[in-house]
Amino acid sequence: MLVFTRKRNEAIIIGDGIQVCVLRVGKDGVRLGVTAPREVAVHRQEIYEVIGAANASAASTDRTGVAQVAERLRRKLSRTADR
């Protein structure tokens, strides 16, 4: 981990297009401003973790649900073919 010491209104540059600036330092925390290209997602860590968990949940499939739908479709197609 690279550690910086910055004062109010000082910044660091990451790569070619990301700037992190110290806007305010107070007793409750540090306020940072981030300037980045639109295609770069910038999130607080706790939000990033929620997004990751939601993506993992969406990517996992419930195979029993898929099997049930497939069985219903087979039955329906079988009834249609019998007519």
N, C-alpha and C positions, 0 to 999 in steps of 0.2 A: 504494500500500500504506500502510495506517495502522499506525504502529509505536507500541507501548505499552511503558512501563516499569512493571513490577509487582513487588512483593515477595511473599514467602511469605504465603499465606492472603489475598492480594488477588485480585480477579477483574475480568473485563470482561463486559459484557452485550452480546449480539448479538440485535437484534430484540426481540421480546416474551418469548421463552421459552428462550433459550440463554445459559448462563453458563459461562465458562471461568475456572477458578480455578488459581492457582499453588499446588501442594501441597508441592513440595520443589525446592530448587535444590542441585545437587551438582556435583562435578567431572566426572561422566560425562554430565550433561544436566539437563534441567528436567522435572519430573513435573507434568503438567497434569491437572486433573479437568474433565470436561465434563458439564453437566447440560442435557438437551434433551428436548423432548417425544418420545414413542415414535415418532411419524410422521416424525421427522427422523433420517435416517441419519447416523451419525458414524463415520468411519473414519480410520485413519492414511493418509497420502498413498500409500504404497507398496501398501497393501491396496486402496485405491480404484482405483489404476491396474490392478491385477490383475483386479479386478471388471469394469472397463471393457473390458479386452482380452477377457475371457471372454464378456462380453455381445456384443461385436462379432463374435467368432468364432461364437457361437451364432446370430447374426442372419444371417450370410452362409450362403447355401445352395450346396450342391454340385450344380450342375445336371446333371452327368453321372450322378450317382446317381439323381436324380429321373427322368431320361430312361430309364435302365435299368429302373427299377421300372415306369414307364409302359409300356414295351415288353413286359415280362413279363406285365403285366396284360392288354394287348391280345392277346397270344398265348393266354393262358389263356381269355379270354372268347371268342376265335375258336374254340378247340377245343371249348368248351362249347356254342357255337351250332351247330357242325357235327354234334353228336350227335343 
